[in-house]
Amino acid sequence: MKNSFSVKLNSFPLITSMFSIILFIVCFACSSGKIEYPRGIDLKNESFAPKLVKSNKYRNIALQRPAFHSSSYNNNLTAQLVNDGITDSIPPLWMKVTSSHKGIVSKQEREYLFDRNKATGFRFNQPKGWIKLESNHFAAFNVVDSFAIIGKIRYRESGTENWEFTLSNSTMGIHYEPVKTIKGNKLTGKQVENHSEKVNEFETGASLGKPMRNRFYKLDFSCGAALDWEISEVCFFYKGKQNEIGGPQIFTSAWKSGGNKNEWIIIDLGEKSRFNHVKVYWLDPAKEALLETSDDGLTWKTFETISGNTSTISEFNSRKNIKGRFIRINMLEPVNEIGYSINEIEVYGKGGPLPRQADGPVQVSDDNILLSGGNWKLQRSSLVQGNALRISKIGYDDSGWIIATIPATVIKSYYNAGIIPDPDNSETQQMISESFFFSDFWYRNEFVVPESFSGKNISLHFEGIYPKADIFVNGENFGTIKSPLQKDSFDISRAVVPGELNAIAVKIYKTNMFKENIVDDYFNNPEYEKASPISLSAVKPGIIRSIFLISGGE
């Protein structure tokens, strides 16, 4: 039987050596510096991406610049998050998975059991097996009172059909105490129709009797008739609501290393810059580390040594400017064995590029304005202050938002603004956080409606968004675009004021890649959704075609 569970990340290859990362950085540094931005998918002769312009303003020159790591614990806690401007003390949420068939499960497979995707999981080629789960998320945040297991069992007709699942917990991960056992004397689940072999699909679970919180859990399963098991999802609940314990659904703004020896973070400042103040906000600090700079990404010079550190903040100040295009935090020894994690890195100085907005809007004809250019801004919804009506009014403070490219996906806007490395490159993809982009996003714009539109019907026309969007103009809700790439128009005549500044806000919803009901009657929850991106190539929300303002009859 073909194991379909091994293909999840085939389109998202892993970097296998530090050399490949360094080679990319060197090639990037040696390029001409001219950036050719991708054009909108329906515009052949126009690019509305921002231009990157040199700035000599004293500021945090590392803020929202491409960052690279030697390793990351998973595809969520990546280098992108060390300079995203989000500072907090929440520790990175991590999961360690061990199984009877593989031992310690690898990075690319570790979260298969929690990604809300039935197409991924573990196969056990034997009648019984076990899975152990360890996470600081369990200990610090999650109270659970019920659980569920989803998967398949391939079986032979001879042999006992008795089956059993046992969930155990532990305080130290050494001795496990059984908490709940589910069992039966007939094969669990329902037989898969039109299948050449005897296969049952099952969704089973139970209440634990009382709420509990533990760092370690173990799931044992067995069936005398089983040839093999496929466990695709292990779900935990509290008061009927699923507790997310892994996958891109959990966002923490931090990088966590994949190892606990020599690791590094490199930030590309964009050009040779001058700086005199560096600040590293540790969550799991380095005891020994070097702060280094380079002009080419190959030759490094140490400007500060960290020794005997146990503090969560490392700070460097100098009266003399340090020069370089790249800055590297070279970690040699961690304070504790779990490795390193960094919340934020700040580098204060002068130099490096800042994005400048494209021109716009563009008057296509007397009654048609292309709104793709101009003052469009973009922000992750969790970082947005205020409700939709406030966001869509004139004067809302979006100064902390990034400059958006329209038409383009959200992730392409971040690339065009010089914030992340190329999302279409299989190696630099690994530096970009899946969980950061697995989110709703807000777009907004302020523009002047021409006086010539006075007394006419005014429509806001969208050529295509992905996957779904709510539309607001001057503090009013004008409806929803419900289907991907659907052309839609909204009569906004009552809200806009010709000759004056007007505001638009568009809320883009995150991608739901796997939407189907899979929770059984144990939890009476028909709203359960499968919603996990396979990889960054699948994370494609955005305003991906043009927007027009059109005036018509009176």
C-alpha positions as CSV (number, residue, x, y, z in Angstrom):
1,M,0.0,0.0,0.0
2,K,1.5,3.3,-1.1
3,N,2.3,5.6,1.8
4,S,0.8,8.9,0.9
5,F,1.8,10.4,4.2
6,S,5.4,11.2,3.0
7,V,4.7,13.8,0.3
8,K,3.6,16.8,2.3
9,L,6.8,18.8,1.9
10,N,8.0,17.6,-1.5
11,S,7.3,21.1,-2.9
12,F,9.0,22.7,0.1
13,P,12.5,21.1,0.1
14,L,14.7,21.5,3.2
15,I,18.1,23.1,3.3
16,T,20.5,20.3,4.0
17,S,23.6,22.3,4.7
18,M,24.8,25.7,5.9
19,F,26.9,26.0,2.8
20,S,23.8,26.3,0.5
21,I,22.5,29.2,2.6
22,I,25.9,31.0,2.7
23,L,26.2,30.5,-1.1
24,F,22.9,32.1,-1.7
25,I,23.8,35.1,0.6
26,V,27.1,35.6,-1.2
27,C,25.4,35.5,-4.6
28,F,22.7,37.9,-3.4
29,A,25.4,40.3,-2.1
30,C,27.3,40.1,-5.4
31,S,24.3,40.9,-7.5
32,S,24.0,44.3,-9.2
33,G,21.6,45.6,-6.6
34,K,18.9,46.4,-9.2
35,I,15.7,44.8,-8.2
36,E,13.2,43.7,-10.9
37,Y,9.8,43.3,-9.2
38,P,7.2,40.9,-10.4
39,R,4.3,42.5,-12.3
40,G,0.6,41.9,-11.4
41,I,-0.8,38.9,-13.1
42,D,-3.2,40.9,-15.2
43,L,-0.9,43.8,-16.0
44,K,1.8,43.4,-18.7
45,N,3.2,46.9,-18.7
46,E,2.8,48.2,-15.2
47,S,4.5,47.4,-11.9
48,F,3.0,48.8,-8.7
49,A,5.7,47.5,-6.4
50,P,7.5,50.0,-4.2
51,K,11.0,51.1,-5.0
52,L,13.7,50.5,-2.5
53,V,15.5,53.8,-1.9
54,K,18.6,54.5,0.2
55,S,18.0,56.2,3.5
56,N,20.5,58.0,5.9
57,K,17.9,58.4,8.7
58,Y,19.2,57.0,12.0
59,R,16.9,54.2,12.8
60,N,16.7,50.4,13.4
61,I,18.2,49.5,10.1
62,A,17.6,45.7,10.7
63,L,13.9,46.2,11.1
64,Q,12.0,44.1,8.5
65,R,15.0,43.2,6.4
66,P,15.7,39.7,5.0
67,A,17.1,37.4,7.7
68,F,18.7,33.9,7.4
69,H,19.2,31.1,9.9
70,S,21.6,28.1,10.2
71,S,18.5,26.0,11.3
72,S,15.1,26.4,12.7
73,Y,13.1,24.1,14.9
74,N,10.1,24.1,12.5
75,N,8.7,26.0,9.5
76,N,7.1,28.6,11.8
77,L,9.8,29.7,14.2
78,T,12.1,31.0,11.5
79,A,14.6,33.8,11.0
80,Q,12.0,36.2,9.5
81,L,10.6,36.7,13.1
82,V,13.9,38.0,14.7
83,N,13.4,41.5,13.1
84,D,9.7,41.8,12.5
85,G,9.3,44.5,15.1
86,I,7.2,42.4,17.4
87,T,8.7,42.3,20.9
88,D,7.1,40.2,23.7
89,S,8.2,37.7,26.3
90,I,6.1,34.8,25.1
91,P,8.4,31.7,24.7
92,P,8.3,30.0,21.3
93,L,5.9,27.1,21.4
94,W,7.5,23.9,20.4
95,M,6.6,20.2,20.0
96,K,8.8,17.1,20.2
97,V,7.3,13.9,18.8
98,T,8.7,10.4,19.3
99,S,7.1,7.3,17.9
100,S,7.6,3.5,18.1
101,H,8.4,3.3,14.4
102,K,10.8,6.2,14.0
103,G,12.1,7.3,17.3
104,I,12.5,11.1,17.4
105,V,10.5,12.4,14.5
106,S,12.2,14.8,12.0
107,K,11.4,18.5,11.6
108,Q,9.5,18.0,8.3
109,E,7.2,15.4,9.8
110,R,7.0,16.6,13.4
111,E,3.7,18.5,13.1
112,Y,1.9,16.1,10.7
113,L,-0.4,15.0,13.6
114,F,-1.6,18.5,14.4
115,D,-1.7,20.3,11.0
116,R,-5.5,19.7,10.4
117,N,-4.7,17.8,7.3
118,K,-5.9,14.2,7.0
119,A,-3.4,13.6,4.1
120,T,-0.4,13.8,6.4
121,G,0.5,11.6,9.4
122,F,2.4,8.5,10.5
123,R,2.3,4.9,9.3
124,F,3.0,2.0,11.7
125,N,3.6,-1.3,9.8
126,Q,2.6,-3.5,12.8
127,P,-0.4,-4.3,14.9
128,K,0.5,-1.9,17.7
129,G,2.5,1.2,18.3
130,W,2.8,4.3,20.3
131,I,3.3,8.1,20.0
132,K,4.9,10.3,22.7
133,L,4.3,14.1,22.7
134,E,6.3,16.7,24.6
135,S,5.6,20.4,24.5
136,N,6.1,23.5,26.5
137,H,2.7,24.5,25.1
138,F,1.0,21.7,27.1
139,A,2.7,22.8,30.3
140,A,2.3,26.5,30.0
141,F,-1.0,27.1,28.2
142,N,-3.2,24.1,27.4
143,V,-5.8,22.5,29.7
144,V,-7.4,19.5,28.1
145,D,-10.5,17.5,29.0
146,S,-11.0,15.3,25.9
147,F,-9.1,13.9,22.9
148,A,-9.7,12.4,19.5
149,I,-7.7,10.2,17.1
150,I,-8.3,10.2,13.3
151,G,-6.7,7.7,10.9
152,K,-7.0,4.4,9.1
153,I,-6.3,0.7,9.9
154,R,-5.5,-1.9,7.3
155,Y,-6.4,-5.4,8.5
156,R,-6.6,-9.1,7.7
157,E,-9.9,-10.9,8.0
158,S,-8.4,-13.6,10.3
159,G,-7.2,-12.6,13.8
160,T,-8.9,-11.0,16.7
161,E,-10.7,-7.7,16.0
162,N,-10.2,-6.4,19.6
163,W,-8.7,-2.9,19.5
164,E,-7.6,-0.4,22.1
165,F,-6.4,3.2,22.4
166,T,-4.8,4.4,25.7
167,L,-3.9,7.9,26.5
168,S,-1.3,8.4,29.3
169,N,0.4,11.4,30.8
170,S,3.6,12.2,32.7
171,T,5.2,15.0,34.6
172,M,8.8,14.2,33.7
173,G,8.4,12.1,30.6
174,I,9.7,8.9,32.3
175,H,6.8,7.2,34.0
176,Y,3.5,7.4,32.2
177,E,0.1,6.9,34.0
178,P,-2.9,5.8,32.0
179,V,-5.6,8.5,31.9
180,K,-8.2,7.0,29.5
181,T,-8.6,3.8,27.5
182,I,-11.0,3.3,24.6
183,K,-11.6,-0.2,23.3
184,G,-13.9,-2.6,21.5
185,N,-14.2,-6.1,20.2
186,K,-15.1,-5.1,16.6
187,L,-12.8,-3.2,14.3
188,T,-13.1,0.5,14.9
189,G,-14.3,2.8,12.1
190,K,-16.0,2.2,8.8
191,Q,-14.7,0.3,5.8
192,V,-13.4,2.3,2.9
193,E,-15.5,1.5,-0.2
194,N,-13.9,0.6,-3.5
195,H,-10.7,-0.2,-1.8
196,S,-8.6,-3.2,-3.0
197,E,-7.6,-4.0,0.6
198,K,-9.5,-4.2,3.9
199,V,-9.2,-0.7,5.2
200,N,-11.3,1.1,7.9
201,E,-11.3,4.9,8.4
202,F,-11.9,5.9,12.0
203,E,-12.5,9.0,14.1
204,T,-12.7,8.2,17.8
205,G,-12.2,9.9,21.1
206,A,-13.4,10.3,24.6
207,S,-13.7,12.6,27.6
208,L,-10.8,12.4,30.1
209,G,-13.3,12.8,33.0
210,K,-11.6,15.9,34.4
211,P,-9.4,18.8,33.1
212,M,-5.7,18.3,33.2
213,R,-2.4,19.9,32.2
214,N,0.8,18.0,31.5
215,R,3.9,18.5,29.5
216,F,4.1,14.9,28.3
217,Y,1.4,12.6,26.8
218,K,1.6,9.1,25.3
219,L,-0.9,7.4,23.0
220,D,-0.7,3.6,22.7
221,F,-2.8,1.7,20.2
222,S,-3.2,-2.0,19.2
223,C,-5.4,-4.3,17.2
224,G,-4.9,-8.1,16.7
225,A,-6.1,-8.0,13.1
226,A,-4.2,-4.9,12.1
227,L,-1.6,-5.1,9.3
228,D,-0.7,-1.4,9.8
229,W,-2.0,1.8,11.1
230,E,-2.1,5.3,9.7
231,I,-2.5,8.0,12.4
232,S,-3.3,11.3,10.7
233,E,-4.5,13.6,13.5
234,V,-4.3,13.6,17.3
235,C,-6.6,16.3,18.7
236,F,-7.0,17.7,22.2
237,F,-10.0,19.7,23.4
238,Y,-11.1,21.8,26.3
239,K,-14.8,22.6,26.8
240,G,-15.6,21.5,23.3
241,K,-13.0,23.8,21.6
242,Q,-9.9,22.3,20.0
243,N,-6.6,23.3,21.6
244,E,-4.0,24.0,18.9
245,I,-0.7,22.3,19.8
246,G,1.2,22.6,16.5
247,G,1.1,23.6,12.9
248,P,0.8,27.1,11.4
249,Q,-2.3,27.9,13.5
250,I,0.0,28.9,16.4
251,F,1.9,32.1,15.9
252,T,4.8,33.2,18.2
253,S,7.1,35.9,17.0
254,A,10.4,34.2,17.7
255,W,13.2,32.1,16.0
256,K,14.1,28.8,17.7
257,S,17.2,26.9,16.6
258,G,17.0,23.3,15.4
259,G,20.2,22.4,17.3
260,N,22.0,23.3,20.5
261,K,25.6,23.8,19.4
262,N,26.9,26.3,16.9
263,E,24.0,28.2,15.3
264,W,23.7,31.6,13.7
265,I,21.4,34.3,12.4
266,I,22.3,36.7,9.6
267,I,20.5,39.9,8.7
268,D,21.1,41.6,5.3
269,L,21.0,45.3,5.8
270,G,20.7,45.9,2.1
271,E,23.9,47.7,1.6
272,K,27.1,48.6,3.5
273,S,25.8,50.6,6.5
274,R,27.0,52.2,9.7
275,F,25.7,51.3,13.1
276,N,26.7,51.8,16.8
277,H,24.0,50.0,18.8
278,V,22.9,46.4,18.7
279,K,20.3,44.8,21.0
280,V,19.4,41.1,21.1
281,Y,16.3,40.0,23.0
282,W,16.8,36.4,24.0
283,L,14.2,33.9,25.0
284,D,16.6,31.0,25.3
285,P,20.0,32.9,25.5
286,A,23.5,32.1,24.3
287,K,26.1,31.7,27.0
288,E,28.8,32.3,24.5
289,A,28.4,34.2,21.2
290,L,30.0,36.6,18.8
291,L,28.5,39.6,17.1
292,E,30.1,39.9,13.6
293,T,29.8,42.0,10.5
294,S,30.7,41.4,6.8
295,D,30.6,43.2,3.5
296,D,30.3,40.1,1.3
297,G,28.8,37.3,3.5
298,L,32.1,35.4,3.4
299,T,34.6,37.2,5.5
300,W,33.5,38.0,9.0
301,K,34.9,40.4,11.6
302,T,34.0,40.2,15.3
303,F,33.0,43.5,16.9
304,E,31.7,42.2,20.2
305,T,32.1,39.0,22.3
306,I,29.4,37.7,24.6
307,S,30.8,35.5,27.4
308,G,29.3,33.9,30.4
309,N,25.9,35.4,29.6
310,T,22.7,34.3,31.3
311,S,20.7,37.5,30.6
312,T,17.7,37.7,28.3
313,I,19.1,41.0,26.7
314,S,22.5,41.4,25.1
315,E,23.4,45.0,24.2
316,F,26.3,46.6,22.4
317,N,27.1,50.3,22.3
318,S,30.0,52.1,20.6
319,R,31.1,55.6,20.1
320,K,32.6,54.6,16.8
321,N,30.5,53.3,13.9
322,I,30.7,49.7,12.9
323,K,30.5,49.2,9.1
324,G,29.1,46.3,7.1
325,R,26.2,45.0,4.9
326,F,25.6,41.9,7.0
327,I,25.4,41.3,10.7
328,R,25.7,37.9,12.2
329,I,24.8,36.6,15.7
330,N,27.2,33.6,15.9
331,M,26.0,31.4,18.8
332,L,28.6,29.1,20.2
333,E,27.1,27.7,23.4
334,P,23.6,27.9,24.9
335,V,22.7,28.5,28.5
336,N,20.5,25.4,28.5
337,E,20.4,22.2,26.4
338,I,17.2,23.1,24.5
339,G,19.2,25.4,22.3
340,Y,18.6,29.1,21.4
341,S,15.6,31.3,20.7
342,I,15.5,35.0,19.9
343,N,12.5,37.3,20.0
344,E,14.0,40.3,18.3
345,I,17.3,41.8,17.0
346,E,17.7,45.6,16.7
347,V,20.6,47.3,14.9
348,Y,20.6,51.1,15.1
349,G,22.5,53.2,12.6
350,K,22.3,54.8,9.1
351,G,22.1,53.3,5.6
352,G,20.1,50.6,3.9
353,P,17.0,50.9,1.8
354,L,13.5,51.8,2.6
355,P,10.5,51.1,0.4
356,R,8.8,54.1,-1.4
357,Q,5.3,53.8,-2.7
358,A,4.5,53.5,-6.4
359,D,2.7,56.4,-8.1
360,G,-1.1,56.2,-8.4
361,P,-4.0,56.1,-8.8
362,V,-4.0,56.1,-12.6
363,Q,-6.7,57.8,-14.6
364,V,-7.6,55.2,-17.3
365,S,-10.4,57.3,-18.8
366,D,-12.8,60.1,-17.8
367,D,-14.9,57.6,-15.9
368,N,-12.4,54.9,-14.9
369,I,-9.5,55.1,-12.3
370,L,-7.1,52.3,-11.7
371,L,-6.5,52.1,-8.0
372,S,-3.7,49.6,-8.0
373,G,-1.0,52.1,-7.3
374,G,-0.8,54.8,-4.7
375,N,-1.0,54.6,-0.9
376,W,-2.0,51.0,-0.3
377,K,-0.8,49.6,3.0
378,L,-0.9,46.0,4.4
379,Q,-0.8,44.5,7.9
380,R,-1.3,41.1,9.6
381,S,-4.7,41.3,11.4
382,S,-3.3,40.4,14.8
383,L,-1.2,43.6,14.6
384,V,-4.0,45.9,13.6
385,Q,-5.6,48.2,16.2
386,G,-9.3,49.0,16.1
387,N,-12.4,47.6,14.4
388,A,-13.2,47.5,10.7
389,L,-15.2,50.7,10.6
390,R,-12.4,52.6,12.3
391,I,-9.8,51.1,10.1
392,S,-11.7,52.2,7.0
393,K,-12.0,55.9,8.0
394,I,-9.9,58.8,6.9
395,G,-7.0,59.6,9.3
396,Y,-6.5,56.1,10.7
397,D,-2.9,55.6,11.7
398,D,-1.4,53.0,9.4
399,S,2.2,54.3,9.7
400,G,3.4,50.9,11.1
401,W,1.9,49.0,8.2
402,I,4.0,47.9,5.2
403,I,3.7,49.2,1.7
404,A,1.5,46.9,-0.3
405,T,1.8,45.8,-4.0
406,I,-1.5,45.5,-5.8
407,P,-2.1,43.3,-7.7
408,A,0.0,40.7,-5.8
409,T,-0.3,38.1,-3.0
410,V,0.3,39.2,0.6
411,I,3.6,37.3,0.7
412,K,4.8,38.9,-2.6
413,S,4.1,42.3,-1.1
414,Y,6.4,41.5,1.8
415,Y,9.1,40.4,-0.7
416,N,8.6,43.5,-2.9
417,A,9.0,45.7,0.2
418,G,12.4,44.1,0.9
419,I,11.2,42.4,4.1
420,I,11.7,38.7,3.2
421,P,14.0,36.7,0.8
422,D,12.5,35.3,-2.3
423,P,9.5,33.1,-1.5
424,D,9.7,31.3,-4.8
425,N,13.3,30.1,-4.1
426,S,13.2,26.6,-2.6
427,E,16.1,27.4,-0.2
428,T,15.2,30.9,1.0
429,Q,11.6,29.7,1.5
430,Q,12.9,28.1,4.7
431,M,13.7,31.5,6.2
432,I,10.0,32.6,6.0
433,S,7.5,31.8,8.7
434,E,4.5,29.7,7.7
435,S,2.6,30.7,10.8
436,F,3.1,34.5,10.2
437,F,1.4,34.3,6.8
438,F,-1.3,31.8,7.9
439,S,-3.5,34.8,9.0
440,D,-6.1,37.3,7.9
441,F,-4.6,40.5,6.5
442,W,-5.8,44.1,6.2
443,Y,-5.3,46.4,3.2
444,R,-6.1,50.0,3.3
445,N,-5.8,53.1,1.0
446,E,-6.7,56.8,1.0
447,F,-7.2,58.6,-2.3
448,V,-9.0,61.6,-3.8
449,V,-12.1,60.9,-5.9
450,P,-12.2,63.3,-8.9
451,E,-14.6,66.2,-8.9
452,S,-15.8,64.9,-12.2
453,F,-17.5,62.0,-10.5
454,S,-19.9,64.3,-8.7
455,G,-23.6,63.4,-9.2
456,K,-22.8,60.1,-10.8
457,N,-23.0,56.5,-9.6
458,I,-19.6,55.4,-8.3
459,S,-18.6,51.7,-8.2
460,L,-15.6,50.0,-6.7
461,H,-14.7,47.1,-9.0
462,F,-12.4,44.2,-8.1
463,E,-11.0,42.0,-10.8
464,G,-10.0,39.2,-8.4
465,I,-9.0,38.5,-4.8
466,Y,-8.0,35.3,-3.0
467,P,-9.7,33.6,-1.3
468,K,-12.4,35.9,0.4
469,A,-12.6,39.5,1.4
470,D,-14.8,42.1,3.2
471,I,-15.0,45.5,1.7
472,F,-15.3,48.8,3.7
473,V,-15.4,52.4,2.5
474,N,-15.3,55.5,4.7
475,G,-16.5,53.6,7.7
476,E,-19.3,51.6,6.0
477,N,-19.4,47.9,5.2
478,F,-20.3,47.2,1.6
479,G,-20.3,43.4,1.6
480,T,-18.1,40.4,0.9
481,I,-16.4,38.9,-2.1
482,K,-17.0,35.2,-1.3
483,S,-15.2,33.4,-4.1
484,P,-11.6,33.3,-5.2
485,L,-10.9,35.3,-8.4
486,Q,-14.5,36.4,-8.6
487,K,-15.1,39.7,-10.3
488,D,-17.3,41.9,-8.1
489,S,-18.5,45.5,-8.0
490,F,-19.9,47.6,-5.1
491,D,-22.0,50.7,-5.5
492,I,-20.3,53.1,-3.0
493,S,-22.0,56.3,-4.2
494,R,-23.5,57.0,-0.8
495,A,-20.2,56.9,1.0
496,V,-17.6,58.6,-1.2
497,V,-17.1,62.4,-1.4
498,P,-15.8,63.6,-4.8
499,G,-13.1,66.1,-4.6
500,E,-12.0,65.0,-1.2
501,L,-9.9,62.3,0.4
502,N,-11.7,58.9,0.8
503,A,-10.6,55.6,2.5
504,I,-10.9,52.0,1.5
505,A,-10.2,49.0,3.8
506,V,-10.2,45.3,2.6
507,K,-9.9,42.4,4.9
508,I,-8.5,39.3,3.2
509,Y,-9.1,36.0,4.9
510,K,-6.5,33.3,5.3
511,T,-6.4,30.3,3.0
512,N,-8.4,27.2,4.0
513,M,-6.7,24.4,2.1
514,F,-8.5,21.5,3.6
515,K,-12.1,22.2,4.6
516,E,-14.1,19.2,5.6
517,N,-16.0,18.0,8.6
518,I,-14.0,15.3,10.5
519,V,-15.0,15.5,14.1
520,D,-17.4,12.8,15.2
521,D,-20.4,12.9,17.5
522,Y,-18.1,12.7,20.6
523,F,-17.7,16.5,20.5
524,N,-20.8,17.6,18.6
525,N,-18.9,20.2,16.6
526,P,-19.9,20.4,12.9
527,E,-17.8,23.6,12.4
528,Y,-14.5,21.8,12.6
529,E,-12.3,22.9,9.7
530,K,-9.3,21.5,8.0
531,A,-7.3,24.6,7.4
532,S,-3.6,24.2,6.9
533,P,-1.3,25.3,4.1
534,I,0.9,22.7,2.6
535,S,3.7,25.1,2.1
536,L,4.4,28.8,1.4
537,S,3.6,28.1,-2.3
538,A,0.0,27.5,-1.2
539,V,-0.2,30.5,1.0
540,K,-1.6,32.9,-1.6
541,P,-4.1,35.3,-0.1
542,G,-4.2,38.8,-1.4
543,I,-5.6,41.3,-3.9
544,I,-4.2,39.5,-6.8
545,R,-5.9,41.4,-9.7
546,S,-6.6,45.1,-10.3
547,I,-9.1,47.4,-8.6
548,F,-11.0,50.1,-10.5
549,L,-13.1,53.1,-9.4
550,I,-15.8,53.6,-12.1
551,S,-18.4,56.4,-12.5
552,G,-21.6,55.8,-14.4
553,G,-25.1,57.3,-15.0
554,E,-26.6,59.7,-12.6
